[in-house]
């Protein structure tokens, strides 16, 4: 899990990693412990479910510490229903090998729902999130998401959530990332959602905050029509 001991999970023909439900339970426990202990450890995520677990913890940590969140991404995918479908599909594969003794806890295992609940709680605390979008048409896709009306739009109206469209000449110059306080998650592969993360690395976090400001300065703010 850490940078000194990367996961050795096997990968299928598609290149996507194979994890069991117990693997995910252990991963979630490890992530929560790293956050609670303010550990400076760098660690990795290697799947959609991993990403949901890490981002959920990062958002909860931002809420507890009352830190804003800055995010550079393609189309806000990690908070949209398309990502929920990918996570649910991954969970459906896990369901094929669930032991009877794990059935109840597996039923309660809802990584995207937990993430959505956390971002709602974040906005309810009047905290701010700034998002630079790289992909063309990203804001339109966000506005068509099922969570637009109840979550994203009200937060934009109250200036707690702001989107910025990156200028075309600045595209493809930096990996996507999310940063809050001393916490960060930087994607290495958008296709497989692999990323390097930490909850207490001021050196990395300050670098990503500076990069975010440069990207935001090279963007146009998205406005509600």
N, C-alpha and C positions, 0 to 999 in steps of 0.2 A: 504493500500500500504506500509506503514512504518512498522518497527518492533514493534511499539506500537499499530498498528491497521492493522493487517493482513487482506487481502481480504477475504470476506465472500461469494465469488461467489459459486454457487452450482456446484456440480460435477455429471456427468452422470455415467452410469453403468461402463464405461471403466475407470473411474477415472480422465478423462480429464476435465478441467474446462470449463464452458460455459460463454462466454462474448459476449456482443453486440458490434456493430461497435462504438456506442457512448462510451461504456466502453473503447475501445481501443483509441479513440480520446482523452478522458480524461486522460488515462494513459500516452499517448505520451506527452501531455501538461505538466503533472506533472513531468515526467522524464526530459524534456527539462528545466523546471523551476529549478529543483534540480541541474542540471548541471550548468546552468547560474548563480545561486546564490552561487555556491561552498558550498552547504549545506552538513553538515556532517551526514545527515540522512541516516540510513540504510533502504532499501526498498526491495521489493520482485518482482520477475517475476514468472508467473505461467502458461505460455503457450509458444508455438513456436513463435507466433507473439510478445508476450512480450519480448522474448529473442532477436528477431531481432531488436526490438525498442531499447532495452538497449544497445546491442553490437554496434549498429549503433551510438548511442550517445557517447559511450565510445571511439569509433574510431575517431569520429569527434573531440571530446575533446582532444584526443592525438595529432591529427593533428594541432589543434589550438595552443596547448601548446608545440608542438614539442617534445613530449615524445615518447620513444620507447614503444612497447607493448610486454609483455611476456605472453605466453598462454600454459597451460597444458591441453591437451584434448585427446579424443580417436582417432579421425581421421580427425580433422579440419572440422568437419561436419557443423558447423555454417556458413562456407563460401563456402560450396559446393552445387551443384545443387540438391542433395538429400534433403537438408534442404529447398531449394526454393520450391520443390514439396510439402513438408509438410506444409509450410506457405501458399502456394497457395490453398492447400486443405482446410485448416482452413478458409481461406478467402472465398472460395466457399460456405462453410456452413453459413458464415455470410451473404452472398448475398441473402439467402432465406428470410431474414427478413429486408431487406433494405427499408426504406421509400423513397418515390419519391423525397422528398426534400434533401435527402442525396446521391442521385444517383451519382452526379458529384464528390463530395468529395470522395465517396467510390471508384470510378473509378481511382482516383489519389492516392489511398492508396495502396502502393506497398512496404511493409516492407523489403522484401529481396532485391529488386532492389535498394532501398535506401542504404541498408547496403553494397551491392557490389560497388555502386558508391563511398561510403565513403572510403572503403579500397583501391580503385583505387587512390583516391585523396591522401590518406595517403602515398602510395608508390611513387606517383608523386612528393611529397615533399621531397623525398630522406630519409624518416624515416625508422626505422628498426623494424622488428617484428621477434621474436624468438619463436618457437613452439616446445614443447616436445610432441611427439605422444606416446600414451600408447598402442594402438591396433596393433596387428600383421598385416602386409600388408597395413597399413594406407597410407604410402607414395605412393604405387602403385595405391590406390584408388584416391589419390589427382591428380596423373599424368593422370588419365583417366577422370578427371572432364572436362566439357566443358570450364571452365575458366582457365585451365592449360596453354594453349598456349599463351593467350593474357594477363593474369594477373599474375599467380603464377610463371610460368617459367621465364619470363623476370625479375621479382623481385628477384628470386633466383640467376640468372646470374649476377645481379648487387649487390649481397650480401645484399640486403635490406630485404630479407625473407630467414630465415634459419630454417630447420626442423631437429629435433633430435629424434631418435628412442630410447625409454626407454628400458633399460635392463630388461629382463623378471623377475628377482628376486626382482625388485622394483615395480612391478605392484600391483594395488589394495591397495595402502597404503595411498592415498590421493584423495579427491574430485577434480574434474576438476575445473580450475579457469582461469581467465584472469585478468591481472593487468597492469596498466599504470599510472605513477605518483602516485597520491593518490587515484586513481579510481580502483575499482575492481568489478568483478562479479564471485561468487563462486557457482557452481551448487550443489544442494542438491539431486536432482533426475534427472539422465540422461534421463530416460524414458519420464518424463513429462516436462523437461526443467525448472523445478523450481529452483530458485536461489536466493541468498541474494546478494545485490549490494549496492554500494555507490560511489559517485563521489569525496568525500573528507574525507577519513579516513586513515590518515597516519599510524595508528597503525595496521590496517588490511593489508593495502597495503605493508608495510615493511615486515610483516610476510610472505605474499605470494611471495614477491620478493625473500626472503631468501629461501623459500621452492623451488621456481623455480630453483634457482642456484644449489641447491642440486640435484634436478631431472635432470637438464641438465648435471651436472657432472657425473651422472650415466647413460648417454645416448651416443649413437653413432650418429654423424652427418650424415644426408642423403646427398648424393652427386648426381649431375647430371651425367648420363652416356653418 
